[in-house]
């Protein structure tokens, strides 16, 4: 039984994702690292689809997918901010613990729909599995910002100049706008994460 779960198709995709991420870490070249992480992210779009298509959705698979996402973002942050990236990873790990606890405590394990203790913005964001405009903004901040930071902090020149042939002045303007949007999106996500943590801590105090 365990072997069937551990070695089902979607989970094998997860193991491949994990190997891609850690293989990327072996290279000091930032472009190679980002390439491996990007391949892993592309595969992330398929494991959930395969699980539903093949009727192989399992709690272990859900957990594995989130753990891989967590470590991927953690490695991106540590590559972008060597002195502080681990703090962001640590905070996201705390949120992961709270989410797992909420998913086990709620009857249907759909923590996204559990709105008790969440303010209206956080509840709107997590509703429908983040498939809302506020949810999409939060996911963009959660995922795209660490990739963007990793590119920007490890490049001697602007990739907008190198790859898209922007003028330096235009590139600076676009980079500022993109960075501002991504940071704002990440703060929106942080607002949701803090609301989830608050909900989790209140549950602990009430139990």
Secondary structure, 3 states (H helix, E strand, C coil): CHHHHHCCHHHHHHHHHHHHHHHHHCCCCHHHHHHHHHHHHHHHHHHHHHHHHCCCCCHHHHHHHHHHHHHHHHHHHHHHCCCCHHHHHHHHHHHHHHHHHHHHHCCCCCHHHCCCCCCHHHHHHHHHHHCCHHHHHHHHHHHHHHHHHHHHHCCCCCHHHHHHCCCHHHHHHHHHHHHHHHHHHHHHHHHHHHHHHHHHHHHHHHC
